[in-house]
Structure formats: C-alpha cells, structure tokens
Amino acid sequence: MAEPVTTITASVIATLAFQKFIEAGVGELAKQFTGAAISKMDELRQKIWDKLRGKSPRVDEALVKVEQGDHAALTTIARNLDVVMDDNPDFAREVQAIAQEINAGKLLDQSGMTMYVSDQARGWQTKVEGGTAYIGEQHFHEKSPQTDG
C-alpha cells in the first residue's frame, strides 16, 4: 500500500513555488535544491499562476509583485491559494504532490560546525533552514530547604 502524501500547507506551497524570486536567486537556490527540484518549482509556480490569475486585481498584483521579490505579496498568494485548495481537492492534491517532490530534492547541509568555548563563556550553534530560530536561556533558582540545627 502506498504511503499517504503528507499535507503541505498553502503557505509552504506558495513559498516553494516562488522561492526563486524571494531568495537571492537561482544561484543560491542551486546550493539548496537539485536541478530537478528547481524545475518542479517552475511547474508549481505556473500551476498557481494559472489557477489564481484573474481571481481579483489584488491577487494579480500580488502575483506580479512576488516575482519582483516582494515577500509581503506571498501572504496574499498563500491566503488565496488556501481558499482555492479548499474548494478544489484535486488541485490541492496535485500541488501538494509537486511540493513533496520539491522537498525530496532538497540538498542536505553537510557542513560542520566547530566552536571552542573557554573561561566559563557560553556559546550556541544553530542552523536554520527556513523560518525563525528562537534562541534563549532561562535560569531557575530555587530556594534551598533550610535545616533546623
């Protein structure tokens, strides 16, 4: 029996489709994804264009802006894509399957990280491949129980 396709959100799908325009360009993208995955991004972007174009002037404007590197326009596209995916389950499965193929073509970061910490210093190492890294520290000091002597 085949494994079920994991549901990928409209926001993730939109980000994958327009990643070439949002990131630093194809050169940086080639460091993160295989050539096959990058060509799938083009296919996914075209499917989204075809489905969303003409829905409203605001969506058409967002489609143009995101290809000019406007990250904020991606939110408009993701919201509208989410509605279209809810209304059309076949389209949703199709774009989710393409997004899965793109994710499968993601290159693993094999770089190492080295850090030397001395003299009671503290250090943190973090690799982030998208999203936000929240790094923090908390100290809890409990009052020690007093003993009666």
DAVENJO-V463895 format. One record per pair of residues at least 12 apart in sequence whose C-alpha atoms are under 8 Angstrom apart, sorted by the first residue. I is the first residue (numbers start at 1). J is the second residue. D is the distance in whole Angstrom. If there is no record, write none. Layout:
BEGIN
i-><I & I>
j-><J & J>
d-><D & D>
END
This chain:
BEGIN
i-><5 & 5 & 5 & 6 & 7 & 8 & 8 & 8 & 9 & 10 & 10 & 10 & 10 & 10 & 11 & 11 & 11 & 11 & 13 & 13 & 13 & 13 & 14 & 14 & 14 & 14 & 14 & 15 & 16 & 16 & 16 & 17 & 17 & 17 & 17 & 18 & 18 & 18 & 18 & 19 & 21 & 21 & 21 & 21 & 22 & 22 & 22 & 22 & 22 & 23 & 31 & 32 & 32 & 32 & 33 & 33 & 33 & 33 & 34 & 34 & 34 & 36 & 36 & 37 & 37 & 37 & 37 & 37 & 37 & 38 & 40 & 40 & 40 & 41 & 41 & 44 & 44 & 44 & 47 & 48 & 49 & 51 & 52 & 52 & 59 & 59 & 59 & 62 & 62 & 62 & 63 & 113>
j-><96 & 97 & 100 & 100 & 96 & 96 & 99 & 100 & 82 & 78 & 79 & 81 & 82 & 85 & 75 & 78 & 79 & 82 & 78 & 95 & 96 & 99 & 45 & 74 & 77 & 78 & 81 & 74 & 41 & 99 & 102 & 41 & 42 & 44 & 45 & 41 & 45 & 66 & 67 & 41 & 66 & 67 & 68 & 69 & 66 & 67 & 69 & 70 & 71 & 69 & 107 & 106 & 107 & 108 & 102 & 105 & 106 & 107 & 105 & 106 & 107 & 102 & 105 & 101 & 102 & 103 & 104 & 105 & 106 & 102 & 98 & 101 & 102 & 99 & 102 & 95 & 98 & 99 & 95 & 81 & 63 & 84 & 80 & 81 & 76 & 77 & 80 & 74 & 76 & 77 & 77 & 125>
d-><8 & 7 & 8 & 8 & 7 & 6 & 8 & 8 & 8 & 5 & 7 & 6 & 5 & 8 & 7 & 5 & 7 & 8 & 8 & 7 & 7 & 6 & 8 & 7 & 7 & 6 & 8 & 7 & 6 & 7 & 8 & 5 & 7 & 5 & 5 & 7 & 6 & 7 & 7 & 8 & 7 & 5 & 7 & 5 & 7 & 8 & 5 & 7 & 6 & 8 & 7 & 6 & 5 & 8 & 8 & 6 & 4 & 5 & 5 & 6 & 7 & 8 & 7 & 7 & 5 & 8 & 8 & 5 & 7 & 7 & 7 & 8 & 6 & 8 & 7 & 7 & 7 & 8 & 8 & 7 & 7 & 8 & 7 & 7 & 7 & 7 & 8 & 7 & 7 & 7 & 7 & 8>
END
